[in-house]
Amino acid sequence: MKGRRNPLRFIKDRDGAAVVEFALLAPLLIFLMCGMAEFANAMRQYHVMEKGVRDAGRYLARVPMTGCTVSGTATTAAQNLAITGRTSGGTALLPNWTNVSSVAVSVAQCVNNSSAAYRGHAEMPVIQVQAAAPYADLGLLTILGIGSINLEATHQQLWIGE
């Protein structure tokens, strides 16, 4: 009878319980860690895009304008500034944000300042810069089967003149 083991002995045995608990919780912990990394990457890409759009709006607020129209060369320089950080162009700041036409420059409204209520010109345009780019995920969204996500940023800036 010494060779037979009591099957109830395993219920009371606590050796290896931590390993079993970790094996059950490890996939959840790894998933949470990957989710935090994916969220941080999305926030970083959005921040870079928002900063580029803001810089383009600030640049356009200081270029010479005739009336309430933005010149084509200033628009191209602002689009390059938003995407690359330089008015002359160069390497894109984000891997999926390379298309200059994804940055739209327009005049949101033209404030009539003919009564000189504000210091400045008779017409003061409010410049709007909008951009959209696909999000380059780290792989978690692809594994989960979530389709492509677009990041969008908008900035408005009052034209202050040369």
C-alpha positions, 0 to 999 in steps of 0.5 A: 500500500505504500505505492498507492497515493492518496488523490486528495493529497493534491487538494491540500498541496500548495507547492506551485500555486504561484506558478499556476496563478501567474500562468493564468494571469500572464496573458492579461498582464501582457495584453494590458502592457501592450495596450498601454504601449499602443495608447502611448504611441497614439498619443505621441503621434497625435501630439506630433501632428497637433504641434505641426498643425499649430506651427503651420498656423503660426507661420501663416499668421506672419506671412504677407497676405493680400486681403483674405487669401493665402498665397500658394507659396506660403501654403506649400511652406506651411504644409511642409512645416506641418509634416517635416518641421521645415518650410523647405520640406524634408523627412516626415516627422511621422511615418504615415504622414508624408502626403502634403495634400493631407494638410489643408490651409484655408481662411475660416473667416475674414474679420472686418476691422474697417472701424479699427476696433482692433490694431491692424489691417482693415481685414483680418483673416482667421487662418485654419489649418487641418490635417489628417493621417493614418495611425501607424499602430504597434500591432495590437490593433491589427491583432485585435482586428481593429481597422485603420484609425485616422488622426485629425488635428485642427488649429485656427490662428488670427493673422497678425501681419508681417 
